[in-house]
Amino acid sequence: MIDINCDLAEGGNQDADIMPHISSCNIACGGHFGNMSTVEKAVQLAKKNKVKIGAHPSYPDFENFGRQKINISSQKLKDSLKEQIQLVINSCQKNKVNLHHIKAHGALYNAMENDDKLCQIFFEVLQEIDQKLIVFVSPKSKLRVYKSSLIKYWIEGFGDRTYQDDLSLTSRSENDALLTKPEDVLNQILAQKRAYIVTQNNRKITHKFDTICLHSDTPNAFEIIKYISSNLEIN
């Protein structure tokens, strides 16, 4: 079995179709997209489909969909992240379900691969909100240095993105950044399930993954996700 997660409540119109085919969801919560209404709808969908619920905070940057690093003070970023995550917590409490994990979005997620200060801010947010929450991180994330009784994390792989030899994702500006054929995505997930990844340079790199992300805005996203769920046992 394998955990398949998906970023949802980001303005797409297929969330209700996608939700039955995944095991974890990451709900946009007002940083790059969303508000109380969209969060509430996503939480209710997740509850209905018995999907694990995650908050998906980002830089407060609607204009760029959270995909660019912005100039913001540490305190303002910390306050924004806490506000975003609390939005999901409030909805979970209202609907009598638990918040399972947190996964940063876009530029924030990527920046934590090499920014110690940013990792410290995120770590402090986790400690102040709920230190029992699982954090989804990339294999390169510096958040992993906090591995202890203070933080629990799952290493995340991507089923629909290609990798470079340093295990970074191929830039979205490149033509080969995305995998859009269901069969190719399945093959990549099967490799990750077996604890390795094949890079764009055809290099096989061993690494353990705890959860695999499929993006809801990838071309053919629903067809891909439905194909994966019909060919894999998802937990």
N, C-alpha and C positions, 0 to 999 in steps of 0.2 A: 504494500500500500504506500501511497505517497500523498503529501499535502500539496494541493494546487491552490494558489491564491491569485486574486485578481483585484486590480484597482478599480473601484466603482464609485458611483455618485459623482461623476466628473462631467456630467452633461450629455452622456450618451443615451440612446433610447433602447438599449438592449439589456439593461440590468436585470429585468425580470426574467428574461430568457436565459441569461448567463448563470444566474444564481444557483439553479438546481444542479449545475454541472461542475461546481467548484466546492472546496472544503473550507476555504478561508477567504474573507474579503477585507479589503483595505478601503475605508470610507473617507473620501475627501471631506474636510471639515472646516472650510472657510479660508484656508490659506491661499490655495491656487484655484479653488472652485468650491462652491457649496454654501449652504446656510442651514439653519435649524430644520427647515422643511425637507431639504434633500437628504440630510442626515437621518431624520426620522423615517423617511420612506425606505432608505437603505437598511436601517436597523430592523424595521418590520419585515422586510423581504428576507433578510438573513435569518431572523428568528423563524419565519415560516418554513424555510428550507434547511434549518438546523446547520447553518454555516457559521463558523467561528468569526467573530467580529473584531476588526482591527481599526484603529484610528490612523489616518494617513495625512499627517501634518506636513506643512511645507513652509518655505519662506512666504511671508505675506505679500503675494505678488500675483494678483489676478491677471494683470496685463500680459505677463509672459508665461502664464500657466505654471509658475513655479519652476521653470526650466532654466532660469538664469540666476547666478549668485548675485545677491543684491547687497548694497552697502547699508547696514543696519547695526545699531548698537547691540551689545550683548544683552542688555536688560530688556530692550524692546523685543528682540527675538525670543528671549526666554518667556516674556509675558504673552507673546503671540502664540507660541507653541502650547503653553499651558491652557490658554483660552480655547484653542482649536481642539485639543484632546478632551478638555472638559465638556465641550459640546457633544462629543460622542458618549462620554460617560453619562451625562445627564439623560440622553436618549435611551441608553442601555438601562439605566435605573428605572426610567418611566415604563419601559417595556419588559422589565423583569428578566433581563438577560445580562450576561457578563461580558465585559470587555476582555478579550483574550490577548491582544498584542498591539504593538505600535510599529508602523513602518514609515519612515520619512519618505518624502516625495521628491523626485526630480533632482534639481541642483543641490538641495539639502542632503539628500541621500548620497549623492556622488561626492560632495565636498567632505563628508565625514570619512572618506578614504585616506585623506591626507592632512586634515585640519584638526590639530589637537585641541585648540580652543573651542571649536565648534562641538567637538565630541564631549568636552567637559560641560558645555551648556546643556546639551541634550541629556547627558547623564544626570545633571542636577534636576532637570525637569522630571525625569523618570523617578528620581528619588523623592521628589516633593509630591508627585501625583500618586504613584503606586509602584513600589519597587518589585512587586511580584509579577508585573506584566512582562511578557516576552517581547523582545525586540527583533524584528527581521532586519538583517544586515547583509551586506555584500561580503564576499570572501576577503576583500581588501580593507574592510572598514576598521578604522582605528578604535571604534567602540569596543572591539574585541579585547582590548587591553584591560578592560574593566571586568573581564570574566572572573567571577567569584560568587560568593553568596549574595553580592550586591546587585547583580544583573544576570538575567538569563536571556540568551539570544539563540535564534535559529539562523543558520547560514542559508541565504537565498540564492537560488539559481534562476536563470531566465530561460524559458522555453522558446521564446519567439525573438530573441536577440542573439546576435553573433558576438563572439569573444575574441579579444586579442591575446597574445602570448603571456601578458602580465595579469590575465584574468579580468581586465577592464572590458567594459562593453564597447563594441564598435560605435563610434559617434553616429548619431542619427543623421548627420549631414552626409554620411557616406551611403552609396547606393546599396551596399550589402549589409546594412545595419540590422535589417529585419528579416526574419524567416516568416514567409507568408503561405507556404504550402503545408497543409496539415501533416503530411507524412514526414516532412523535414523537422517539424516541431516535435512530433512524437519521437523521432530518432534522437533528438537532442535531450528530451526528457528522460528517455530510457538510459542514455549515457550518464546523465546526472544521477539517476536513481542508482546506477552502478558505481557512483563516486568518481566520475571523471568527466572532463569536457574536451571536445575537439575544437581547437581554435581555427581562425581563418587561415592560418598558415599550416593547417593540418597537423598541428602538434597536439598530442594527447597529454593532458595534465590531470593528475589525480587530485581530487578534492571532494570532501563530503558535503552534501547538501541536505538541508532539513525540509525545505519548502521550495516549490517552483512557481514562479510568477508567469502568468499569461496576461498581456495587456488587453483591455477592453477596446482600445482605440487602434489596434493593429488592423490593417486590411484583412477582411474575412475573419474577424475576431470570433464571432459566434460559431461559425463553421469549424474553426480550429478547436475551440474549447469543447464543442459538442463531440468532435471526432476524438479528442483526447479522453474525454470522460467515458466514451464507449469502448476504448481500447486499453484503459488502465483502471486498476482498482484504486479509487481515491478515498482517503480517510478524512 
